[in-house]
Amino acid sequence: MSILFGDYIRGRRQLRRERSPEYSIRQVAKRIGIHHSYLSKVERGSQQHFPSGPCRLSLENLRKIQTC
């Protein structure tokens, strides 16, 4: 897993969280349909392999979060 990808995801989520508490790691993971511990691993870059299938699609959707 690319640390750059994880940094990007975490940065976007934290930026949104400054404006809204609904962007906690648990809330975001629940919204996109993955476990919060898995999202945490992705953000830290500690996941060994890039996810496939539905999990990959969920993370790609998360990547599209727009900043205000």
C-alpha positions in Angstrom: 0.0 0.0 0.0 1.4 3.3 -1.0 2.0 5.7 2.0 1.2 8.5 -0.4 -2.3 7.1 -1.0 -2.8 6.6 2.8 -1.5 10.2 3.5 -3.9 11.5 0.9 -6.9 9.6 2.4 -6.0 10.7 5.9 -5.4 14.3 5.0 -8.8 14.6 3.2 -10.6 12.9 6.0 -9.0 15.1 8.7 -9.6 18.2 6.8 -13.3 17.4 6.6 -13.3 16.4 10.3 -12.3 19.9 11.3 -15.6 21.0 9.9 -17.8 18.0 10.8 -17.4 15.3 13.4 -19.1 12.8 11.1 -15.7 12.3 9.4 -14.1 10.3 12.3 -12.3 7.2 11.1 -15.1 5.0 12.4 -17.9 7.0 10.7 -16.0 7.1 7.4 -15.2 3.4 7.4 -18.8 2.6 8.2 -20.0 4.9 5.4 -17.9 3.2 2.8 -18.4 -0.3 4.1 -15.1 -1.3 5.5 -13.8 -1.9 9.1 -12.3 1.1 10.8 -9.1 -0.8 11.7 -8.6 -1.6 8.0 -9.0 2.1 7.1 -6.5 3.0 9.8 -4.0 0.6 8.3 -4.6 2.1 4.8 -4.0 5.6 6.2 -0.8 4.5 7.9 0.4 2.7 4.9 0.8 -0.5 6.8 -1.5 -2.6 4.6 0.6 -5.0 2.6 -1.4 -5.2 -0.6 -3.8 -2.8 -2.3 -7.3 -4.0 -1.7 -9.4 -5.6 -4.5 -13.1 -5.9 -5.2 -15.7 -4.0 -3.2 -13.1 -2.7 -0.7 -11.1 -1.1 -3.5 -14.1 0.6 -4.9 -15.0 1.9 -1.5 -11.6 3.3 -1.0 -11.6 4.9 -4.4 -14.9 6.6 -3.5 -13.4 7.9 -0.3 -10.6 9.4 -2.3 -13.2 11.5 -4.1 -14.1 13.4 -0.9 -14.2 17.1 -1.8 -13.0 19.8 0.5 -15.2 22.8 1.1 
